[in-house]
Amino acid sequence: MAERFTADLAFIIIVLLVAAALGFLIGYHVRKAMKCKRCAELEEENDKLRQMISSLESDKIALKHKIDKLEADENELKQRITKLESEAMARAKRRSVKPKKPLSAT
């Protein structure tokens, strides 16, 4: 009788292990199929974001060059302004330094 109980117990344990293995394999394949679909969606989204980043970086570089050019123009204009101001100051000094013609007594 003990042999019969041991044989039945071993059979039940083996059947449970096989059922667990089958459940694990089925769950693994179902999860893998779902995961692959989601992975494809995420990869597409990732590619779109990478393209957006590269376009924004190129825009950033272009704008940086534009800023550098505008700063150079600003510096040039400031130099021209200081030059014109110094010329205007020099003219004003020359006008004030010129002696006035004396009025002739007639």
DSSP file (Angstrom, degrees, kcal/mol; ACC not computed):
  #  RESIDUE AA STRUCTURE BP1 BP2  ACC     N-H-->O    O-->H-N    N-H-->O    O-->H-N    TCO  KAPPA ALPHA  PHI   PSI    X-CA   Y-CA   Z-CA
    1    1 A M     >        0   0    0      0, 0.0     4,-2.0     0, 0.0     5,-0.1   0.000 360.0 360.0 360.0 -35.0    0.0    0.0    0.0
    2    2 A A  H  >  +     0   0    0      2,-0.2     4,-2.3     1,-0.2     5,-0.2   0.851 360.0  53.6 -67.9 -33.0    2.9    2.3    0.7
    3    3 A E  H  > S+     0   0    0      2,-0.2     4,-2.5     1,-0.2    -1,-0.2   0.908 107.8  50.1 -67.4 -40.0    4.3    1.6   -2.8
    4    4 A R  H  > S+     0   0    0      2,-0.2     4,-2.4     1,-0.2    -2,-0.2   0.917 111.4  48.3 -64.9 -42.8    1.0    2.5   -4.3
    5    5 A F  H  X S+     0   0    0     -4,-2.0     4,-2.5     2,-0.2    -2,-0.2   0.910 112.6  48.8 -62.5 -43.8    0.8    5.8   -2.4
    6    6 A T  H  X S+     0   0    0     -4,-2.3     4,-2.5     2,-0.2    -2,-0.2   0.900 111.5  49.3 -65.0 -41.2    4.4    6.7   -3.4
    7    7 A A  H  X S+     0   0    0     -4,-2.5     4,-2.4     2,-0.2    -2,-0.2   0.922 112.8  46.9 -64.9 -43.9    3.7    5.9   -7.0
    8    8 A D  H  X S+     0   0    0     -4,-2.4     4,-2.4     2,-0.2    -2,-0.2   0.901 112.9  49.5 -64.6 -40.5    0.6    8.1   -7.0
    9    9 A L  H  X S+     0   0    0     -4,-2.5     4,-2.4     2,-0.2    -2,-0.2   0.910 111.2  48.7 -65.2 -42.6    2.4   10.9   -5.3
   10   10 A A  H  X S+     0   0    0     -4,-2.5     4,-2.6     2,-0.2    -2,-0.2   0.910 111.4  50.8 -63.2 -42.2    5.3   10.8   -7.7
   11   11 A F  H  X S+     0   0    0     -4,-2.4     4,-2.5     1,-0.2    -2,-0.2   0.918 111.1  47.9 -62.0 -43.4    2.9   10.8  -10.7
   12   12 A I  H  X S+     0   0    0     -4,-2.4     4,-2.4     2,-0.2    -2,-0.2   0.910 112.4  48.8 -64.3 -42.5    1.1   13.8   -9.3
   13   13 A I  H  X S+     0   0    0     -4,-2.4     4,-2.3     2,-0.2    -2,-0.2   0.915 112.5  47.9 -64.5 -43.0    4.3   15.7   -8.7
   14   14 A I  H  X S+     0   0    0     -4,-2.6     4,-2.4     2,-0.2    -2,-0.2   0.921 112.1  49.6 -64.5 -43.1    5.6   14.9  -12.2
   15   15 A V  H  X S+     0   0    0     -4,-2.5     4,-2.4     1,-0.2    -2,-0.2   0.903 111.4  49.2 -63.1 -41.3    2.2   16.0  -13.7
   16   16 A L  H  X S+     0   0    0     -4,-2.4     4,-2.4     2,-0.2    -1,-0.2   0.896 110.9  49.9 -65.1 -39.9    2.3   19.3  -11.8
   17   17 A L  H  X S+     0   0    0     -4,-2.3     4,-2.3     2,-0.2    -2,-0.2   0.907 112.2  47.4 -65.4 -40.7    5.9   19.9  -12.9
   18   18 A V  H  X S+     0   0    0     -4,-2.4     4,-2.6     2,-0.2    -2,-0.2   0.911 112.5  49.6 -65.8 -42.1    5.0   19.3  -16.5
   19   19 A A  H  X S+     0   0    0     -4,-2.4     4,-2.5     2,-0.2    -2,-0.2   0.896 111.6  49.2 -64.1 -39.8    1.9   21.6  -16.2
   20   20 A A  H  X S+     0   0    0     -4,-2.4     4,-2.5     2,-0.2    -2,-0.2   0.912 111.5  49.0 -65.4 -41.6    4.1   24.3  -14.6
   21   21 A A  H  X S+     0   0    0     -4,-2.3     4,-2.6     2,-0.2    -2,-0.2   0.919 112.5  47.8 -64.3 -43.3    6.7   24.0  -17.4
   22   22 A L  H  X S+     0   0    0     -4,-2.6     4,-2.7     2,-0.2     5,-0.2   0.915 112.1  49.7 -63.8 -42.2    4.0   24.2  -20.1
   23   23 A G  H  X S+     0   0    0     -4,-2.5     4,-2.5     1,-0.2    -2,-0.2   0.903 111.5  49.2 -62.2 -41.1    2.4   27.2  -18.4
   24   24 A F  H  X S+     0   0    0     -4,-2.5     4,-2.5     2,-0.2    -2,-0.2   0.930 112.9  46.4 -64.0 -45.4    5.7   28.9  -18.2
   25   25 A L  H  X S+     0   0    0     -4,-2.6     4,-2.4     2,-0.2     5,-0.2   0.917 114.1  47.4 -64.6 -43.6    6.5   28.3  -21.8
   26   26 A I  H  X S+     0   0    0     -4,-2.7     4,-2.3     1,-0.2     5,-0.2   0.937 114.3  46.9 -64.0 -45.2    3.1   29.4  -23.0
   27   27 A G  H  X S+     0   0    0     -4,-2.5     4,-2.6    -5,-0.2     5,-0.2   0.883 110.9  53.1 -62.3 -38.8    3.2   32.6  -20.9
   28   28 A Y  H  X S+     0   0    0     -4,-2.5     4,-2.4    -5,-0.2    -2,-0.2   0.928 111.4  44.6 -62.8 -46.0    6.8   33.3  -22.1
   29   29 A H  H  X S+     0   0    0     -4,-2.4     4,-2.1     2,-0.2    -2,-0.2   0.884 114.4  48.7 -69.3 -37.6    5.8   33.1  -25.8
   30   30 A V  H  X S+     0   0    0     -4,-2.3     4,-2.1    -5,-0.2    -2,-0.2   0.937 114.4  45.8 -65.7 -45.2    2.6   35.2  -25.3
   31   31 A R  H  X S+     0   0    0     -4,-2.6     4,-3.0    -5,-0.2    -2,-0.2   0.892 111.2  53.1 -64.0 -39.6    4.6   37.8  -23.3
   32   32 A K  H  X S+     0   0    0     -4,-2.4     4,-2.4    -5,-0.2    -1,-0.2   0.907 108.8  49.4 -63.2 -41.6    7.3   37.8  -26.0
   33   33 A A  H  X S+     0   0    0     -4,-2.1     4,-1.4     2,-0.2    -1,-0.2   0.911 114.8  44.2 -64.5 -42.0    4.8   38.4  -28.7
   34   34 A M  H  X S+     0   0    0     -4,-2.1     4,-2.0     1,-0.2    -2,-0.2   0.900 113.6  51.1 -68.2 -40.5    3.2   41.3  -26.8
   35   35 A K  H  X S+     0   0    0     -4,-3.0     4,-2.8     1,-0.2    -2,-0.2   0.887 106.1  54.3 -66.0 -38.8    6.6   42.7  -25.9
   36   36 A C  H  X S+     0   0    0     -4,-2.4     4,-2.2     2,-0.2    -1,-0.2   0.883 107.3  50.7 -64.6 -38.3    7.8   42.6  -29.5
   37   37 A K  H  X S+     0   0    0     -4,-1.4     4,-1.9     2,-0.2    -1,-0.2   0.938 113.7  44.5 -63.2 -45.6    4.8   44.6  -30.7
   38   38 A R  H  X S+     0   0    0     -4,-2.0     4,-2.6     1,-0.2    -2,-0.2   0.879 110.7  55.1 -66.6 -37.2    5.4   47.2  -28.0
   39   39 A C  H  X S+     0   0    0     -4,-2.8     4,-2.7     1,-0.2    -1,-0.2   0.908 106.4  51.1 -62.5 -41.1    9.2   47.2  -28.8
   40   40 A A  H  X S+     0   0    0     -4,-2.2     4,-2.2     2,-0.2    -1,-0.2   0.917 111.1  48.1 -62.5 -42.7    8.5   48.0  -32.4
   41   41 A E  H  X S+     0   0    0     -4,-1.9     4,-2.3     1,-0.2    -2,-0.2   0.921 113.1  47.8 -62.9 -43.7    6.3   50.9  -31.4
   42   42 A L  H  X S+     0   0    0     -4,-2.6     4,-2.5     1,-0.2    -2,-0.2   0.876 110.0  52.1 -67.1 -36.8    8.9   52.2  -29.0
   43   43 A E  H  X S+     0   0    0     -4,-2.7     4,-2.4     2,-0.2    -1,-0.2   0.900 109.8  49.3 -65.5 -40.0   11.7   51.9  -31.6
   44   44 A E  H  X S+     0   0    0     -4,-2.2     4,-2.3     2,-0.2    -2,-0.2   0.928 113.0  46.8 -63.0 -44.4    9.6   53.9  -34.1
   45   45 A E  H  X S+     0   0    0     -4,-2.3     4,-2.4     1,-0.2    -2,-0.2   0.896 111.3  52.1 -63.5 -39.9    9.0   56.5  -31.5
   46   46 A N  H  X S+     0   0    0     -4,-2.5     4,-2.3     2,-0.2    -2,-0.2   0.902 109.0  49.9 -63.2 -42.4   12.7   56.5  -30.6
   47   47 A D  H  X S+     0   0    0     -4,-2.4     4,-2.3     2,-0.2    -2,-0.2   0.907 110.4  50.2 -63.4 -41.8   13.7   57.0  -34.2
   48   48 A K  H  X S+     0   0    0     -4,-2.3     4,-2.3     1,-0.2    -2,-0.2   0.917 111.5  48.4 -61.9 -42.9   11.3   59.9  -34.6
   49   49 A L  H  X S+     0   0    0     -4,-2.4     4,-2.5     2,-0.2    -2,-0.2   0.885 109.8  52.2 -66.7 -37.6   12.6   61.5  -31.5
   50   50 A R  H  X S+     0   0    0     -4,-2.3     4,-2.4     2,-0.2    -1,-0.2   0.907 110.0  48.8 -63.9 -40.7   16.2   61.0  -32.7
   51   51 A Q  H  X S+     0   0    0     -4,-2.3     4,-2.3     2,-0.2    -2,-0.2   0.907 111.2  50.2 -63.8 -41.2   15.3   62.7  -36.0
   52   52 A M  H  X S+     0   0    0     -4,-2.3     4,-2.4     1,-0.2    -2,-0.2   0.910 110.5  50.0 -63.2 -41.8   13.7   65.6  -34.1
   53   53 A I  H  X S+     0   0    0     -4,-2.5     4,-2.4     1,-0.2    -2,-0.2   0.916 110.5  49.2 -63.1 -43.7   16.8   66.0  -32.0
   54   54 A S  H  X S+     0   0    0     -4,-2.4     4,-2.1     1,-0.2    -1,-0.2   0.892 111.9  48.3 -66.0 -37.7   19.1   66.0  -35.0
   55   55 A S  H  X S+     0   0    0     -4,-2.3     4,-2.3     2,-0.2    -1,-0.2   0.904 112.3  49.2 -68.1 -38.9   17.0   68.6  -36.7
   56   56 A L  H  X S+     0   0    0     -4,-2.4     4,-2.3     2,-0.2    -2,-0.2   0.871 110.0  51.6 -67.0 -35.4   16.9   70.8  -33.6
   57   57 A E  H  X S+     0   0    0     -4,-2.4     4,-2.3     2,-0.2    -2,-0.2   0.900 109.9  48.6 -67.6 -39.2   20.7   70.5  -33.2
   58   58 A S  H  X S+     0   0    0     -4,-2.1     4,-2.4     2,-0.2    -2,-0.2   0.903 111.9  49.5 -66.6 -38.8   21.2   71.6  -36.8
   59   59 A D  H  X S+     0   0    0     -4,-2.3     4,-2.7     2,-0.2    -2,-0.2   0.902 109.6  52.6 -62.5 -40.2   18.8   74.5  -36.2
   60   60 A K  H  X S+     0   0    0     -4,-2.3     4,-2.2     2,-0.2    -2,-0.2   0.912 109.6  47.9 -61.7 -43.4   20.8   75.4  -33.0
   61   61 A I  H  X S+     0   0    0     -4,-2.3     4,-2.2     2,-0.2    -1,-0.2   0.920 112.4  49.0 -64.3 -43.6   24.0   75.4  -35.0
   62   62 A A  H  X S+     0   0    0     -4,-2.4     4,-2.0     1,-0.2    -2,-0.2   0.918 112.9  47.3 -62.5 -42.9   22.5   77.6  -37.7
   63   63 A L  H  X S+     0   0    0     -4,-2.7     4,-2.6     1,-0.2    -1,-0.2   0.849 108.5  55.3 -68.0 -33.3   21.1   80.0  -35.1
   64   64 A K  H  X S+     0   0    0     -4,-2.2     4,-2.5     2,-0.2    -1,-0.2   0.916 108.2  48.1 -65.5 -41.3   24.4   80.1  -33.3
   65   65 A H  H  X S+     0   0    0     -4,-2.2     4,-2.3     2,-0.2    -2,-0.2   0.897 111.6  50.9 -63.6 -38.7   26.2   81.2  -36.5
   66   66 A K  H  X S+     0   0    0     -4,-2.0     4,-2.5     2,-0.2    -2,-0.2   0.907 110.1  49.4 -64.9 -41.3   23.5   83.8  -37.0
   67   67 A I  H  X S+     0   0    0     -4,-2.6     4,-2.6     2,-0.2    -2,-0.2   0.918 110.0  51.0 -62.9 -43.9   24.0   85.1  -33.4
   68   68 A D  H  X S+     0   0    0     -4,-2.5     4,-2.2     1,-0.2    -2,-0.2   0.912 111.4  48.3 -60.3 -42.3   27.8   85.3  -34.0
   69   69 A K  H  X S+     0   0    0     -4,-2.3     4,-2.5     2,-0.2    -2,-0.2   0.917 112.0  48.8 -64.1 -43.4   27.3   87.2  -37.2
   70   70 A L  H  X S+     0   0    0     -4,-2.5     4,-2.5     1,-0.2    -2,-0.2   0.877 110.4  51.1 -65.7 -36.8   24.8   89.6  -35.5
   71   71 A E  H  X S+     0   0    0     -4,-2.6     4,-2.5     2,-0.2    -1,-0.2   0.898 109.9  49.8 -66.3 -39.0   27.3   90.1  -32.6
   72   72 A A  H  X S+     0   0    0     -4,-2.2     4,-2.3     2,-0.2    -2,-0.2   0.919 111.9  48.2 -63.6 -42.6   30.1   90.9  -35.1
   73   73 A D  H  X S+     0   0    0     -4,-2.5     4,-2.6     2,-0.2    -2,-0.2   0.898 110.4  52.4 -63.1 -39.9   27.8   93.4  -36.8
   74   74 A E  H  X S+     0   0    0     -4,-2.5     4,-2.5     2,-0.2    -2,-0.2   0.927 109.7  48.1 -61.7 -45.4   26.9   94.9  -33.4
   75   75 A N  H  X S+     0   0    0     -4,-2.5     4,-2.2     2,-0.2    -1,-0.2   0.902 111.5  50.4 -62.2 -40.6   30.5   95.4  -32.6
   76   76 A E  H  X S+     0   0    0     -4,-2.3     4,-2.3     1,-0.2    -2,-0.2   0.920 111.2  48.3 -63.1 -43.4   31.2   97.0  -35.9
   77   77 A L  H  X S+     0   0    0     -4,-2.6     4,-2.5     1,-0.2    -2,-0.2   0.879 109.4  52.9 -66.1 -37.1   28.3   99.4  -35.5
   78   78 A K  H  X S+     0   0    0     -4,-2.5     4,-2.6     2,-0.2    -1,-0.2   0.905 109.3  49.4 -63.2 -40.3   29.5  100.3  -32.0
   79   79 A Q  H  X S+     0   0    0     -4,-2.2     4,-2.2     2,-0.2    -2,-0.2   0.911 111.2  49.1 -64.4 -41.3   32.9  101.1  -33.4
   80   80 A R  H  X S+     0   0    0     -4,-2.3     4,-2.8     2,-0.2    -2,-0.2   0.906 110.8  50.9 -64.1 -39.9   31.3  103.2  -36.1
   81   81 A I  H  X S+     0   0    0     -4,-2.5     4,-2.8     2,-0.2    -2,-0.2   0.939 111.0  46.9 -62.8 -47.2   29.2  105.0  -33.5
   82   82 A T  H  X S+     0   0    0     -4,-2.6     4,-2.3     2,-0.2    -1,-0.2   0.886 113.1  50.2 -63.3 -36.8   32.2  105.8  -31.3
   83   83 A K  H  X S+     0   0    0     -4,-2.2     4,-2.3     2,-0.2    -2,-0.2   0.934 112.5  46.0 -65.4 -45.5   34.2  107.0  -34.4
   84   84 A L  H  X S+     0   0    0     -4,-2.8     4,-2.4     1,-0.2    -2,-0.2   0.882 112.4  51.3 -65.7 -37.4   31.3  109.3  -35.4
   85   85 A E  H  X S+     0   0    0     -4,-2.8     4,-2.5     2,-0.2    -1,-0.2   0.910 110.4  48.4 -65.3 -41.0   30.9  110.6  -31.9
   86   86 A S  H  X S+     0   0    0     -4,-2.3     4,-2.2     2,-0.2    -2,-0.2   0.893 111.9  49.6 -67.0 -37.4   34.6  111.4  -31.7
   87   87 A E  H  X S+     0   0    0     -4,-2.3     4,-2.4     2,-0.2    -2,-0.2   0.904 111.3  49.4 -64.8 -40.3   34.4  113.1  -35.1
   88   88 A A  H  X S+     0   0    0     -4,-2.4     4,-2.3     2,-0.2    -2,-0.2   0.899 110.8  49.6 -66.0 -39.6   31.4  115.1  -33.9
   89   89 A M  H  X S+     0   0    0     -4,-2.5     4,-2.2     2,-0.2    -1,-0.2   0.903 110.7  50.6 -64.0 -40.5   33.2  116.1  -30.7
   90   90 A A  H  X S+     0   0    0     -4,-2.2     4,-2.3     2,-0.2    -2,-0.2   0.908 110.7  48.7 -65.2 -40.9   36.2  117.2  -32.7
   91   91 A R  H  X S+     0   0    0     -4,-2.4     4,-2.3     1,-0.2    -1,-0.2   0.909 110.0  51.8 -64.5 -41.0   34.1  119.3  -35.0
   92   92 A A  H  X S+     0   0    0     -4,-2.3     4,-1.9     1,-0.2    -1,-0.2   0.892 110.4  48.5 -64.2 -38.4   32.4  120.9  -32.0
   93   93 A K  H  X S+     0   0    0     -4,-2.2     4,-1.9     1,-0.2    -1,-0.2   0.906 109.9  52.1 -67.3 -40.4   35.7  121.8  -30.5
   94   94 A R  H  X S+     0   0    0     -4,-2.3     4,-1.6     1,-0.2    -2,-0.2   0.889 109.5  49.9 -63.6 -37.0   36.9  123.3  -33.8
   95   95 A R  H  < S+     0   0    0     -4,-2.3    -1,-0.2     1,-0.2    -2,-0.2   0.902 113.1  45.2 -68.0 -39.6   33.9  125.4  -34.0
   96   96 A S  H  < S+     0   0    0     -4,-1.9    -1,-0.2     1,-0.2    -2,-0.2   0.781 112.8  51.5 -76.6 -23.8   34.3  126.7  -30.5
   97   97 A V  H  < S+     0   0    0     -4,-1.9    -1,-0.2    -5,-0.1    -2,-0.2   0.771  83.2 104.0 -82.5 -26.7   38.0  127.3  -31.0
   98   98 A K  S  < S-     0   0    0     -4,-1.6     2,-0.1    -5,-0.2    -3,-0.0  -0.319  78.0-119.8 -58.9 130.5   37.7  129.4  -34.2
   99   99 A P        -     0   0    0      0, 0.0     2,-0.3     0, 0.0    -1,-0.1  -0.463  25.3-116.7 -71.4 145.1   38.2  133.0  -33.4
  100  100 A K        -     0   0    0     -2,-0.1     3,-0.0     1,-0.1     0, 0.0  -0.584  31.6-107.5 -80.2 142.6   35.3  135.3  -34.2
  101  101 A K        -     0   0    0     -2,-0.3     2,-0.1     1,-0.1    -1,-0.1  -0.507  37.1-117.5 -70.4 130.7   36.0  137.9  -36.9
  102  102 A P        -     0   0    0      0, 0.0     2,-0.4     0, 0.0    -1,-0.1  -0.418  27.7-110.6 -68.9 145.9   36.2  141.2  -35.3
  103  103 A L        -     0   0    0     -2,-0.1     2,-0.3     1,-0.1    -3,-0.0  -0.595  32.9-127.8 -74.8 128.9   33.6  143.7  -36.4
  104  104 A S        -     0   0    0     -2,-0.4     2,-0.8     1,-0.1    -1,-0.1  -0.601  14.9-128.6 -81.4 139.2   35.2  146.4  -38.5
  105  105 A A              0   0    0     -2,-0.3    -1,-0.1     1,-0.2    -2,-0.0  -0.769 360.0 360.0 -88.5 113.1   34.5  149.9  -37.4
  106  106 A T              0   0    0     -2,-0.8    -1,-0.2     0, 0.0    -2,-0.0   0.373 360.0 360.0-120.1 360.0   33.2  151.9  -40.3
